[in-house]
Amino acid sequence: MAGVLEAKAIRSYLDELSKTRQDYQSGGLRDPKTILCSDLTDGERFGLLAVLREAERRAEAEGRRARYLEIGVLAGGTIHFLKQNAQKTEFTGVDLFEDWQPEETNTHMSGSFRAADVQAALGDDVRLIKGAWESVAASLAEERFDVVFIDANHAYAAVRQDFELVRPLLHPGASVGFHNCSFDREPDILYVDDDGGPWKFTQELRRDSGCWMELERDRLRVFRVDETGTDR
């Protein structure tokens, strides 16, 4: 019964998000802050926040601010939530935004929201970069991040590539989170049925000697990278 109710809740959310997109694209939403939607559950959002606050403590001990990178910003809701609750972090987000074109191999619906509108909603203290992550990554080669959240194309090969490109950009012991990692919840089951999606890749990552699972909550999995440990 819980699974049925959860599926109905997700469908209801997706229907509401679809209406929000339609209203936004038709000009019906005047206040840009109304586009700050996110499909993370409360448990996922607060779990990611706990990871970021721990990263802030590590960074503060080194005399610097924490740095957060999000790949797949959509409408900016996740960054908005974290920014309101983690004031010792610098935020960067990467997305195609309105340059996104629908294709069978890309499950991310970034084209629903324009970069300028999301930037206006988040504020100038958030750095948004419009472009494909595989192209943007090279421009960030000299930068290092403490927490990275990957929530873009959920195809297995894309998730794997996103992680491989971000790994050289991590501070030692940084955290990398992945969304839609369940195998039995909508819409994740579609990704699992197709090619394994984020669930398959994070299962493989659990066997990586340089990573250990820091957090698993609902559809979110977070790993500490390049630091010895065990699943806990």
Secondary structure as GFF3:
##gff-version 3
##sequence-region A 1 232
A	DSSP	alpha_helix	2	25	.	.	.	ID=ss1
A	DSSP	three_ten_helix	32	35	.	.	.	ID=ss2
A	DSSP	alpha_helix	42	61	.	.	.	ID=ss3
A	DSSP	beta_strand	66	71	.	.	.	ID=ss4
A	DSSP	alpha_helix	77	85	.	.	.	ID=ss5
A	DSSP	beta_strand	89	95	.	.	.	ID=ss6
A	DSSP	three_ten_helix	97	99	.	.	.	ID=ss7
A	DSSP	three_ten_helix	110	112	.	.	.	ID=ss8
A	DSSP	alpha_helix	115	122	.	.	.	ID=ss9
A	DSSP	beta_strand	126	130	.	.	.	ID=ss10
A	DSSP	alpha_helix	133	139	.	.	.	ID=ss11
A	DSSP	beta_strand	145	150	.	.	.	ID=ss12
A	DSSP	alpha_helix	156	166	.	.	.	ID=ss13
A	DSSP	three_ten_helix	167	169	.	.	.	ID=ss14
A	DSSP	beta_strand	170	178	.	.	.	ID=ss15
A	DSSP	alpha_helix	188	194	.	.	.	ID=ss16
A	DSSP	alpha_helix	197	205	.	.	.	ID=ss17
A	DSSP	beta_strand	211	217	.	.	.	ID=ss18
A	DSSP	beta_strand	220	225	.	.	.	ID=ss19
###
